[in-house]
Amino acid sequence: MSDVVKPKIGSYHRHLLVCTGPRCTEDGAAQALFDSLGDKFKAAGLNAGELRVKRSRVSCFAACKGGPIMCVQPDGTWYYNVTPENLDRIIDEHLCNGRRVEDLVFHQHGEKCVDS
């Protein structure tokens, strides 16, 4: 029996999950957003250090309306309509400065959901 090697991962402050499934955006916009994150994180200083953000693609959140959809963990903040401009706001306001972008939040873990 072979020994299973325990994986290692660098420390990070937040984890950004991006839905790149075909029902979120049919035109590949979510994948393009994900692909832009490396450069955006580097420019914002989020690629290393105390505020480092890890990013991952997910294939489906089962919240397919209003995509692209992103979730910031461990904050439990879910964003919709993540256009390139809105992504810049999320990076600046939430990931760099710790303030949710309220007009883009459709769900917040721990808060009662209210339909608008």
N, C-alpha and C positions, 0 to 999 in steps of 0.2 A: 504494500500500500504506500503510495507516495504522500509526502507531507504537503499539506496545503499551506501556501505562503500567505501570511496575513498582509492585506494591502495597507498602504500608507497613503495619506492625503495631506496636503499642506493645510495649515489653519486658514480659516476665512471667517469674515464677520457676518455676511449674508449669502444666501443662495438664491439666485434668480432662475426660475423655471419658465421656459418659453414654450408654449404649445406651437408646434410646427406641423400639426396634422392637417390634412387636406380639407377638412370641414371648417377649420378656423379661418383660413384664407385660401381660396382656390388659386390665387395668382402667385403664390410663393412669397407673399409679403412677410409672413412670419419667419420664414427661413432667412430672408434678406436681413430682417431685424437681428436675428440671432447671429448671423455672419458679421454684422457690424459691431457687435459688442466688444470684441477684443480691442479694436482701436479706440472705441469710446471709453472703455474702462481704463485703458492706458492713459488717455488724455486727461481723465478725471482723477487719476491716481488710485484707481480701484483694482489694479492688477497685482498689487503687492502691499504689504504693510498691514496696519491695524484695520483698515476699512476694506480689505480685499474681499471681492465678491466672486463667488464661484458661479458658473453658468452651466445650465443643462437644458437640453431639448427634451420635450416629452411629446409623445405621439397623440395624446388626447386627454383633455381635462374633463370632457363631457359637459362643457359649458360653451357650446359652439356659437352662440349668438354674440355679435359685437366684437369679433376677433380683429386682430390678434389679441390673445389673452396671455397675461404674465402673472406669476405669483412670486412674491418676495417672502422668503423664509429666513429666519424663524418668525418673522413678524406676522405671517398669516394674512398678508395684504394681497388682494386679487385685483388686477387692473384689466380693463377692457379698452378697445379702440386704441391700441398702442401703435400709433403711427410713428414715423421717424421723429417728428416734432414732439409728440407726447413721450416717446422714449427718452429724449433729451431732458424733458422736465422730470421724469421719474428718476433718472440718474442724478441730476443736480439736487432736486428737492428731497427725495427719499433716500437714495443710496449714499449720497455725500453728506446730507444735512439732517437726516432722520425725521423728515416731515412728509407724511403721506400727501399724495396729490389727490385731494378729496374728490374733485370732479371726475376722476377716472376710476375711482374705487367702486367695484360692484359687490364686493364681499370683504368683510374683515373678520377673521377668526375671533371668536369670543364676544362678538357684538350681535345683538338680535337683528335678524334680517328684516328689512322693511321694504315692501314693494312701493315704488314711486310712480 
